[in-house]
Amino acid sequence: MFLKSIEISKVRNLQQVSLGCHPKANIIYGANGSGKTSLLEAIFLLGRGKSFKHRDLRLVINRGQDNLIVSGKVVRPNSDAEHHLGVMRSIKGAFEARCDGKNLSSAGQLATELPIQLVDAHSFSLLEGGPLQRRQFIDWGVFHVEHSYADLWRRFQKALKQRNQLLRHGRIDEDSLKLWSQELAPLNELITEQRKEYIDQLEGFIKPVVEAFSGLGSVDLEYSQGWPEDRAVIDVLLADRERDVATGKTSHGAHRADIRVLVDGVAAADSLSRGQSKLLVYALKLAQAAHYQTVTGHSCIFLLDDLPAELDYDNRKDVLAYLDHLQCQYFVTGVEKKDFDEIGEELNRLFHVEQGVFQRVEQ
């Protein structure tokens, strides 16, 4: 799967941009603030319906405008047919998305049409940040390979919200609290079961990626489900009654899960250098892409913001070689053209950007 072309309107400093994309490597270089990351943000909007930099759309939409529009042509495996994908977001939060002229009802449907992996400066949070980033990492994988997961997650979130609202009431209806606890319990178990199954499969894909890189040891993932392993979740929810009422939220459950990323048995965040950490993040994302490709037959599109930062020449070369091995299309940014000399000219499309204007560079 690859993005054949993209049309961008009113995303940050990109007023009107139209680009034809290479099915493999697309290199964008230019000074800081020129619009490189804005292009990646626009592609992310096309696949996720939101920005990876800001939740407030007023900071993403071109100043003085009411909305942004991103559209593109997507080519899927073993097919020459082009699929037209488009998304509109407004400063008031309105969301519209279409695929081949048909309305899409959610950002989740966009994600299915255009699976995107992002690596940027904030990706270190996968190792060093809070549990939310690691849950999102795992949930991305489960969502894209298990069709029932999206509906399961929506049901879980609805039940969790109802239970939390009840906990915040001045007077607790004990029957209702027990009812929502009983509703929530099997959803916790199903989510945990699917996450654990995915992690077991993913670990088999992590090993070959790590072996293709230098400077990383044996990588393992340890999943903490969000409540004690030796207790039934319904018993934990009922026993938590007083604490949950005091805090106004559900203390245990799949929404409190976490993953420990270990390298040679030691927490990665405690043992790796900055460069090694970034390389490990790439390894985890590439392993996800390899698993996704095996299960679905489709490839992910990678957005690599400032690839040269904190990765030396050899590590950059290894990352790009693995992307080529997976036949993934990727969009990579950097300041200097010379940082991408390792990519063969016949395998890439090169763009220079200045003040939001992109120019194709002939090689």
QUIBELCOR-V291511 format. One record per residue. N is the residue number from 1. RES is the residue in three letters. PSI is psi in whole degrees, 0 to 359 (none if undefined). Layout:
N&RES&PSI, N&RES&PSI
//
This chain:
1&MET&136, 2&PHE&159, 3&LEU&115, 4&LYS&324, 5&SER&161, 6&ILE&141, 7&GLU&128, 8&ILE&131, 9&SER&118, 10&LYS&39, 11&VAL&109, 12&ARG&239, 13&ASN&10, 14&LEU&99, 15&GLN&303, 16&GLN&117, 17&VAL&135, 18&SER&120, 19&LEU&138, 20&GLY&134, 21&CYS&145, 22&HIS&142, 23&PRO&348, 24&LYS&269, 25&ALA&131, 26&ASN&114, 27&ILE&127, 28&ILE&119, 29&TYR&155, 30&GLY&174, 31&ALA&161, 32&ASN&136, 33&GLY&6, 34&SER&338, 35&GLY&7, 36&LYS&307, 37&THR&331, 38&SER&325, 39&LEU&313, 40&LEU&321, 41&GLU&321, 42&ALA&319, 43&ILE&319, 44&PHE&318, 45&LEU&321, 46&LEU&327, 47&GLY&340, 48&ARG&345, 49&GLY&8, 50&LYS&168, 51&SER&151, 52&PHE&0, 53&LYS&322, 54&HIS&140, 55&ARG&333, 56&ASP&109, 57&LEU&340, 58&ARG&338, 59&LEU&349, 60&VAL&324, 61&ILE&139, 62&ASN&133, 63&ARG&132, 64&GLY&358, 65&GLN&161, 66&ASP&336, 67&ASN&170, 68&LEU&155, 69&ILE&132, 70&VAL&132, 71&SER&160, 72&GLY&166, 73&LYS&125, 74&VAL&133, 75&VAL&128, 76&ARG&164, 77&PRO&144, 78&ASN&33, 79&SER&137, 80&ASP&355, 81&ALA&140, 82&GLU&133, 83&HIS&131, 84&HIS&122, 85&LEU&139, 86&GLY&151, 87&VAL&142, 88&MET&134, 89&ARG&142, 90&SER&165, 91&ILE&342, 92&LYS&2, 93&GLY&0, 94&ALA&144, 95&PHE&126, 96&GLU&136, 97&ALA&145, 98&ARG&147, 99&CYS&119, 100&ASP&40, 101&GLY&353, 102&LYS&137, 103&ASN&139, 104&LEU&139, 105&SER&346, 106&SER&162, 107&ALA&333, 108&GLY&325, 109&GLN&325, 110&LEU&315, 111&ALA&326, 112&THR&323, 113&GLU&330, 114&LEU&84, 115&PRO&122, 116&ILE&137, 117&GLN&130, 118&LEU&135, 119&VAL&116, 120&ASP&191, 121&ALA&334, 122&HIS&354, 123&SER&342, 124&PHE&337, 125&SER&341, 126&LEU&327, 127&LEU&322, 128&GLU&346, 129&GLY&196, 130&GLY&176, 131&PRO&332, 132&LEU&314, 133&GLN&323, 134&ARG&325, 135&ARG&317, 136&GLN&323, 137&PHE&311, 138&ILE&318, 139&ASP&329, 140&TRP&313, 141&GLY&316, 142&VAL&317, 143&PHE&318, 144&HIS&346, 145&VAL&347, 146&GLU&107, 147&HIS&332, 148&SER&352, 149&TYR&322, 150&ALA&315, 151&ASP&320, 152&LEU&317, 153&TRP&320, 154&ARG&317, 155&ARG&320, 156&PHE&313, 157&GLN&322, 158&LYS&314, 159&ALA&321, 160&LEU&317, 161&LYS&317, 162&GLN&317, 163&ARG&319, 164&ASN&322, 165&GLN&320, 166&LEU&321, 167&LEU&332, 168&ARG&354, 169&HIS&152, 170&GLY&318, 171&ARG&125, 172&ILE&129, 173&ASP&104, 174&GLU&323, 175&ASP&317, 176&SER&320, 177&LEU&317, 178&LYS&322, 179&LEU&313, 180&TRP&331, 181&SER&318, 182&GLN&329, 183&GLU&321, 184&LEU&326, 185&ALA&306, 186&PRO&332, 187&LEU&320, 188&ASN&314, 189&GLU&320, 190&LEU&316, 191&ILE&316, 192&THR&318, 193&GLU&315, 194&GLN&323, 195&ARG&313, 196&LYS&319, 197&GLU&318, 198&TYR&315, 199&ILE&319, 200&ASP&318, 201&GLN&319, 202&LEU&323, 203&GLU&329, 204&GLY&338, 205&PHE&338, 206&ILE&319, 207&LYS&309, 208&PRO&329, 209&VAL&313, 210&VAL&320, 211&GLU&335, 212&ALA&344, 213&PHE&160, 214&SER&148, 215&GLY&3, 216&LEU&145, 217&GLY&207, 218&SER&128, 219&VAL&130, 220&ASP&153, 221&LEU&129, 222&GLU&121, 223&TYR&129, 224&SER&119, 225&GLN&346, 226&GLY&358, 227&TRP&161, 228&PRO&133, 229&GLU&332, 230&ASP&10, 231&ARG&148, 232&ALA&140, 233&VAL&325, 234&ILE&322, 235&ASP&322, 236&VAL&316, 237&LEU&317, 238&LEU&322, 239&ALA&337, 240&ASP&4, 241&ARG&307, 242&GLU&316, 243&ARG&319, 244&ASP&322, 245&VAL&319, 246&ALA&323, 247&THR&341, 248&GLY&21, 249&LYS&160, 250&THR&120, 251&SER&329, 252&HIS&151, 253&GLY&181, 254&ALA&337, 255&HIS&354, 256&ARG&12, 257&ALA&162, 258&ASP&167, 259&ILE&133, 260&ARG&125, 261&VAL&116, 262&LEU&138, 263&VAL&117, 264&ASP&39, 265&GLY&1, 266&VAL&142, 267&ALA&127, 268&ALA&322, 269&ALA&337, 270&ASP&345, 271&SER&345, 272&LEU&150, 273&SER&171, 274&ARG&316, 275&GLY&318, 276&GLN&322, 277&SER&316, 278&LYS&321, 279&LEU&321, 280&LEU&321, 281&VAL&316, 282&TYR&317, 283&ALA&317, 284&LEU&317, 285&LYS&321, 286&LEU&323, 287&ALA&319, 288&GLN&315, 289&ALA&321, 290&ALA&318, 291&HIS&314, 292&TYR&317, 293&GLN&320, 294&THR&319, 295&VAL&320, 296&THR&338, 297&GLY&3, 298&HIS&157, 299&SER&153, 300&CYS&162, 301&ILE&126, 302&PHE&136, 303&LEU&114, 304&LEU&100, 305&ASP&119, 306&ASP&56, 307&LEU&319, 308&PRO&339, 309&ALA&122, 310&GLU&12, 311&LEU&127, 312&ASP&178, 313&TYR&313, 314&ASP&318, 315&ASN&321, 316&ARG&317, 317&LYS&319, 318&ASP&318, 319&VAL&312, 320&LEU&326, 321&ALA&323, 322&TYR&325, 323&LEU&318, 324&ASP&322, 325&HIS&321, 326&LEU&354, 327&GLN&40, 328&CYS&138, 329&GLN&141, 330&TYR&150, 331&PHE&119, 332&VAL&136, 333&THR&157, 334&GLY&171, 335&VAL&318, 336&GLU&137, 337&LYS&324, 338&LYS&341, 339&ASP&349, 340&PHE&24, 341&ASP&340, 342&GLU&348, 343&ILE&123, 344&GLY&140, 345&GLU&326, 346&GLU&351, 347&LEU&12, 348&ASN&167, 349&ARG&130, 350&LEU&131, 351&PHE&138, 352&HIS&134, 353&VAL&138, 354&GLU&122, 355&GLN&43, 356&GLY&6, 357&VAL&126, 358&PHE&135, 359&GLN&128, 360&ARG&130, 361&VAL&119, 362&GLU&139, 363&GLN&none
//
